Amino acid sequence: MSTENKMSTVEYIQHHLTNLHVGEGFWTFNLDTIFFSILLGVFILWVAKKAMATATDGAPSGLQNFFEMLAEFVQTNIKDAFPNAPAFIGPMALTIFVWVWLMNFMDLIPVDLLPWLAGIMGIEHLRVVPTTDLNTTLALAFTVFGLILYFNIKAKGIGGFIKMFLTHPFGPYLAPINVIMTLIEEIAKPISLALRLFGNMFAGELVFMLIALIGGTLAVGAAALFWAPLQAVLDFGWLLFHLLVITLQAFIFMVLTIVYLGMAYTEEH
């Protein structure tokens, strides 16, 4: 893009890592993250509604067959990690997997395409991958954390929940240490969920930017005969690898959510 070709490497990366936002400090709202997250959520609802409208007891259509395979895949993981799961865990796990995967998939769109289109409309900054925003991954993880607390209290009661902090893992005689250790353990669950997803997606986004810079800053004049094909090869290779990464990260987030909820639901810690 002509405007981006005038940028230095650092300016180019900083530009692509800046969200479209309003507000400052704690009350900063990343509008692009909110927009694409909601857009993908609405897309899931629309596709699911369409699949339900065309569902049949006979030979399933391609879309119905896909959803049935996906639901069976999720249920298999639930049976392995959370055998006595309440009914809502299945739809929740399926939603997490599909939604996180779609947000991750936005990273496979050419890195300059949507920001360039936004620039034409006068929008200076645009980040299109919600999961490269730590706010998104933390929001997802702390929602899961809220469910973990709910299941802990439901399974153990208020007294049992407090007892868990006082007696786990070293017994009642080391209650102060137990409280600290259990608190760290519980808080580490959502933090690790959020940081794992964010870190992998953020790194993938940076690699795509660095590959884009090969064609933008190095492919000048006769050098384009070497750098442009190299960029195409690297882009395609990283795209194929990153397709595996985004699927794996969505799967890990879903499975760990099921595992953590299953651990909370059991009577014994």
Protein Blocks (a to p, Z undefined) as FASTA:
>chain_A
ZZlmmpcfklmmmmmmpccdedehjllccfklmmmmmmmmmmmmmmmmmmmmmgcfbdcd
fklmmmmmmmmmmmmmmmmmmmmgcfklmmmmmmmmmmmmmmmmmmmpcfklmmmmmmmn
opabdcfbfklpmklmmmmmmmmmmmmmmmmmmmnommlmmmmmmmpcnbjklmmmmmmm
mmmmmmmmmmmmmmmmmmmmmmmmmmmmmmmmmmmmmmgcjllmmmmmmmmmmmmmmmmm
mmmmmmmmmmmmmmmmmmmmmmmmpmbZZ
